[in-house]
Amino acid sequence: MRSWTLDDILWGQFDADKVDREYLPILKAASVLEHNGASYAQYLCSVFHDNPVFQEGVRGWAVDEVRHGVALGRWAMLADPSFDHPAACRLFSQGFPVDLHAENSVRGSRTGELVARCIVETATSSFYTAMTEVSAEPVLRAVCRHIAADEFRHYKFFYSHLRRHVDAEGTGRWPRLRVALGRMAESEDHELAYAYYTANAGDTPYDHERFRSAYARRAYAPYRRHHIERSTAMIFKAIGLRPYGRLNRWTVPLIWWGMRRRVERLRRAAL
């Protein structure tokens, strides 16, 4: 299947009056994160140095990620002409470097690495799906629709390799669950907050708590319950649980309640 390109986006349909300024900062941050995919690809190829099939897939994944970043950056610069996407990307890569020559995964095993990748692709596919549904700006809707489809395909790619490594390494559900929980906490505590900072306030001192809260308040706002249901199923699948079993039905309402409560708390704190 042919990958989409920037030329497939009807940029002339951009409508500045339909840009939601509340979501603009988080989309700037997303443009920086996506663009950094090339660095992560080098890291993954180093960790999976003896798996040429996986490496080839990762290189294709990186091309998609960079294209996502460029597309979001182009849109963000239309929405805010003062935004310098290339400069924000440089600042992020300098302040949040990736070990390009790692011989072993920072997750402790290759299975753990692939679980972490599945968690990231789950988060991105659900976020861009949510943004497609809430955005009124036609160009952003088109960009997010393309990206959401790519990210779900990426999840399937990493999951297919995860299954092979689970069989080879014998990694049980609890170790995979620990990696999944750790990756979710790690993203919000470091990577995403710093991306938000570099994309929106890179010329001021970095205040971790301030930018972590600003990120979370905007990133979780577009989610609806059906996004949580799908995301939870994808996470359960990655850690070896039934995607739509009884535990999922118990877990989704708790996550949905906690997310809405947190968004409201952060919104009140920002007033």
C-alpha positions in Angstrom: 0.0 0.0 0.0 1.3 3.4 -1.0 2.2 5.7 1.9 0.6 9.1 1.9 2.8 12.2 1.2 2.6 15.9 2.1 1.3 16.4 -1.4 -1.8 14.4 -0.5 -2.8 17.1 2.0 -4.9 19.9 0.6 -3.0 22.7 2.3 -5.0 25.4 0.5 -8.0 24.4 2.6 -6.4 25.6 5.8 -8.9 27.7 7.8 -7.3 29.8 10.5 -10.7 30.6 12.0 -11.3 27.0 12.8 -8.0 26.4 14.7 -8.6 25.5 18.3 -6.0 27.5 20.2 -6.3 25.3 23.2 -5.0 22.3 21.3 -2.4 24.1 19.2 0.4 23.9 21.9 0.1 20.1 22.2 0.2 19.7 18.4 3.4 21.7 18.2 4.8 19.3 20.8 3.6 16.3 18.8 5.4 17.7 15.7 8.7 17.7 17.6 8.2 14.2 19.1 7.3 12.6 15.8 10.2 14.2 13.9 12.6 12.6 16.4 11.7 9.1 15.1 14.9 8.9 13.0 17.0 8.9 16.2 14.8 6.2 17.8 15.2 4.1 14.7 19.0 4.2 15.0 18.6 3.1 18.7 16.3 0.2 17.8 18.5 -0.9 14.9 21.4 -1.0 17.4 19.5 -3.0 20.0 18.2 -5.4 17.3 21.5 -5.5 15.5 21.2 -9.1 14.3 17.7 -8.9 13.0 17.7 -7.4 9.5 14.0 -8.0 8.9 13.1 -5.9 12.0 15.7 -3.3 11.1 14.1 -2.8 7.6 10.7 -2.4 9.2 12.1 0.1 11.7 13.6 2.2 9.0 10.3 2.4 7.2 8.7 3.3 10.6 11.1 6.1 11.0 10.3 7.5 7.5 6.6 7.6 8.6 7.5 9.3 11.9 9.5 12.0 10.3 6.8 12.7 7.8 4.3 13.0 10.6 6.5 15.6 12.3 7.0 17.6 9.1 3.3 17.5 8.4 2.3 18.6 11.9 5.1 21.2 11.9 3.9 22.6 8.6 0.3 22.8 9.9 1.5 24.4 13.2 3.4 27.1 11.3 0.3 27.9 9.3 -1.7 28.2 12.6 1.1 30.2 14.3 3.5 31.8 11.9 5.9 32.6 14.8 6.5 28.9 15.4 9.8 27.7 14.2 9.5 23.9 13.8 13.1 23.1 12.7 14.5 25.1 15.6 12.1 23.4 18.1 13.2 20.0 16.8 16.9 20.9 17.2 16.3 22.1 20.7 14.5 18.9 21.7 17.1 16.5 20.2 19.9 18.5 22.1 18.0 18.4 25.4 16.6 14.9 25.1 19.3 12.8 23.3 18.8 9.2 22.4 21.6 6.6 22.8 22.2 5.8 19.2 24.7 3.0 19.8 23.1 1.1 22.7 23.9 -2.6 22.6 21.1 -3.5 25.0 17.6 -2.2 25.5 17.0 0.2 28.3 13.9 -1.9 29.1 16.0 -4.8 30.1 15.2 -7.1 27.3 14.1 -7.1 23.7 10.6 -8.2 24.7 10.5 -5.2 27.1 11.6 -2.9 24.3 8.8 -4.1 22.1 6.2 -3.8 24.8 7.3 -0.2 25.3 7.0 0.5 21.6 3.5 -1.0 21.6 2.6 1.3 24.5 3.8 4.4 22.5 2.0 3.4 19.3 -1.2 2.8 21.4 -1.0 6.3 22.8 -0.3 8.0 19.5 -2.9 6.1 17.5 -5.6 7.0 20.1 -4.5 10.6 20.4 -4.6 11.3 16.7 -7.9 9.5 16.4 -9.3 11.7 19.1 -7.9 14.8 17.5 -9.4 13.8 14.1 -12.8 13.6 15.8 -12.7 16.9 17.8 -10.9 19.2 15.3 -12.9 21.5 13.1 -9.9 22.6 11.0 -10.0 20.5 7.8 -6.3 20.3 7.1 -5.5 19.2 10.7 -8.3 16.6 10.4 -6.7 15.2 7.3 -3.2 15.1 8.8 -4.4 13.4 12.0 -6.5 10.9 10.1 -3.4 9.8 8.1 -1.2 9.7 11.2 -3.7 7.7 13.3 -3.9 5.0 10.6 -0.1 4.9 10.4 0.3 4.6 14.2 -2.1 1.7 14.3 -0.2 -0.1 11.6 3.0 0.6 13.5 1.4 -1.0 16.6 0.7 -4.2 14.6 4.3 -4.2 13.3 5.8 -4.0 16.8 3.3 -6.4 18.2 4.1 -9.0 15.5 7.8 -9.0 16.6 6.8 -8.9 20.3 5.0 -12.2 19.9 8.2 -13.8 18.5 10.4 -12.5 21.3 7.9 -13.5 24.0 8.1 -17.1 22.7 11.9 -16.9 22.5 12.6 -15.2 25.8 9.7 -16.6 27.8 8.8 -13.2 29.3 5.7 -13.5 31.4 2.8 -11.1 31.9 4.0 -9.4 35.0 7.4 -8.3 33.6 5.5 -7.0 30.5 3.0 -5.2 32.7 5.9 -3.5 34.7 7.5 -2.3 31.4 4.1 -1.0 30.2 3.4 0.9 33.4 6.9 2.3 33.5 6.8 3.5 29.9 3.5 5.3 30.4 4.8 7.0 33.6 8.1 7.8 32.0 6.6 9.5 29.0 4.6 12.0 31.0 7.3 12.7 33.5 10.1 13.5 31.0 9.8 13.2 27.2 6.4 14.7 26.6 6.8 17.5 29.1 10.2 18.5 27.5 8.7 18.3 24.0 6.0 20.7 25.1 8.6 23.0 26.5 10.8 23.1 23.4 7.8 23.6 21.1 6.1 26.3 23.1 8.6 28.0 25.5 12.1 27.0 24.5 13.5 30.5 25.2 12.5 30.4 28.9 13.9 28.3 31.8 12.6 24.8 31.9 10.1 24.1 34.7 9.2 20.4 34.7 6.0 20.5 36.7 4.7 23.5 34.8 5.1 21.9 31.4 4.1 18.4 32.6 0.8 19.9 33.8 0.3 22.0 30.6 0.9 18.9 28.5 -1.4 16.6 30.4 -4.3 19.2 30.6 -4.4 19.5 26.8 -3.3 16.0 25.7 -6.1 14.2 27.6 -8.9 16.7 26.9 -9.9 15.3 23.5 -10.3 11.7 24.6 -13.7 10.1 24.9 -14.6 6.8 26.5 -14.4 4.8 23.2 -10.8 5.9 22.8 -10.0 4.5 26.3 -11.7 1.2 25.5 -9.6 0.7 22.4 -6.4 1.8 24.0 -6.9 -0.5 27.0 -7.5 -3.4 24.7 -4.3 -2.7 22.8 -2.3 -2.5 26.0 -3.8 -5.7 27.4 -2.9 -7.4 24.2 0.7 -6.3 24.4 1.1 -7.6 28.0 -0.6 -10.9 27.2 -4.1 -10.3 28.6 -7.5 -10.8 26.9 -8.1 -7.5 25.1 -11.9 -7.5 25.7 -12.3 -9.7 28.7 -13.8 -9.0 32.1 -10.7 -7.2 33.4 -10.9 -4.8 30.5 -14.5 -4.1 31.3 -13.6 -3.3 34.9 -10.5 -1.3 34.0 -11.9 1.1 31.4 -14.4 2.9 33.7 -11.7 3.5 36.2 -9.2 4.9 33.7 -11.9 7.1 32.1 -13.0 8.4 35.5 -9.4 9.1 36.5 -8.6 10.9 33.2 -11.6 13.2 33.3 -11.0 14.0 37.0 -7.4 14.8 36.3 -8.2 17.0 33.3 -10.7 19.0 35.3 -8.3 19.4 38.2 -5.6 20.6 35.9 -8.0 23.0 34.2 -9.1 24.5 37.5 -5.4 24.9 38.6 -4.6 26.8 35.3 -7.4 29.4 35.9 
